[in-house]
Amino acid sequence: MAVSASAVKELRERTGAGMLECKKALDETNGDIAKAIDLLREKGLSAAANKAGRVATEGTVESYIHAGGRIGVLVEINCETDFVGKTDQFREFARDIAMQIAAASPKYVSREEVPADELEKEREILKAQALNEGKPEKIVEKMVEGRISKYYEEYCLLEQAFIKDPDKTVHTLLKEKISTIGENISIRRFVRYELGEGLEKKEDNFVAEVMSQAKL
């Protein structure tokens, strides 16, 4: 099967391997990204492969409180050593991730955390939408998969566009930090509170507001 450019791009973002290596891996695994990741790791071509299996239990719990106390975030980010956990570069990364969560309001760290029942419900809704739009049955499944990818990009932290540089994802940023810092780093968990959450209120552009406060 032909490997799409978007699949190559996703694999590159998730592994840090070169474009050519990613395309070859996808060709060998018939486009299966999970199998391609394993293949790259087996070949030692994933930039973070040697670090990914190392235990990361140090790090920090970073907090971010939006101006006026309207939004609060706690995020745990792990690294391998206490020394790295105290460096300015690591702390800046943790701060950026906390700001990302405040601004973009993800629900999960990664797509693997999305509950199967929630994903299935989303697929059913998207399928019904596509059929109601009058789309042919034979292309509905492809449309649903494309929209599920958008769902991941909206609600999964690692797949969101980084607020400070929308041309890269948070996952790409994470891989860059692993490469430059030289230790395995993982975003383990987070919690986000918003004042009056669940109550009816006016909509605000939180991304723009958080970014404007960060520049003060």
Secondary structure as the mmCIF struct_conf table of DSSP 4:
data_model
#
loop_
_struct_conf.conf_type_id
_struct_conf.id
_struct_conf.beg_label_comp_id
_struct_conf.beg_label_asym_id
_struct_conf.beg_label_seq_id
_struct_conf.end_label_comp_id
_struct_conf.end_label_asym_id
_struct_conf.end_label_seq_id
HELX_LH_PP_P HELX_LH_PP_P1 ALA A 2 SER A 4
HELX_RH_AL_P HELX_RH_AL_P1 ALA A 5 THR A 15
HELX_RH_AL_P HELX_RH_AL_P2 MET A 19 GLU A 28
TURN_TY1_P TURN_TY1_P1 THR A 29 GLY A 31
HELX_RH_AL_P HELX_RH_AL_P3 ILE A 33 LYS A 43
TURN_TY1_P TURN_TY1_P2 GLY A 44 GLY A 44
BEND BEND1 SER A 46 SER A 46
TURN_TY1_P TURN_TY1_P3 ALA A 47 ALA A 48
HELX_RH_AL_P HELX_RH_AL_P4 ALA A 49 ALA A 52
TURN_TY1_P TURN_TY1_P4 GLY A 53 GLY A 53
BEND BEND2 ARG A 54 ARG A 54
STRN STRN1 GLU A 58 ILE A 65
HELX_RH_3T_P HELX_RH_3T_P1 ALA A 67 GLY A 69
BEND BEND3 ARG A 70 ARG A 70
STRN STRN2 ILE A 71 CYS A 79
BEND BEND4 GLU A 80 GLU A 80
HELX_RH_AL_P HELX_RH_AL_P5 ASP A 82 GLY A 85
TURN_TY1_P TURN_TY1_P5 LYS A 86 LYS A 86
BEND BEND5 THR A 87 THR A 87
HELX_RH_AL_P HELX_RH_AL_P6 ASP A 88 ALA A 104
BEND BEND6 LYS A 107 LYS A 107
STRN STRN3 TYR A 108 TYR A 108
BEND BEND7 VAL A 109 SER A 110
HELX_RH_3T_P HELX_RH_3T_P2 ARG A 111 GLU A 113
BEND BEND8 VAL A 114 VAL A 114
HELX_RH_AL_P HELX_RH_AL_P7 ALA A 116 ASN A 132
TURN_TY1_P TURN_TY1_P6 GLU A 133 GLY A 134
HELX_RH_AL_P HELX_RH_AL_P8 GLU A 137 TYR A 155
STRN STRN4 CYS A 156 CYS A 156
HELX_RH_3T_P HELX_RH_3T_P3 LEU A 157 GLU A 159
BEND BEND9 GLN A 160 GLN A 160
STRN STRN5 ALA A 161 PHE A 162
TURN_TY1_P TURN_TY1_P7 ILE A 163 LYS A 164
STRN STRN6 ASP A 165 THR A 169
HELX_RH_AL_P HELX_RH_AL_P9 VAL A 170 ILE A 181
BEND BEND10 GLU A 183 GLU A 183
STRN STRN7 SER A 186 GLU A 194
TURN_TY1_P TURN_TY1_P8 LEU A 195 GLY A 198
BEND BEND11 LEU A 199 LEU A 199
HELX_RH_AL_P HELX_RH_AL_P10 PHE A 206 ALA A 214
TURN_TY1_P TURN_TY1_P9 LYS A 215 LYS A 215
#
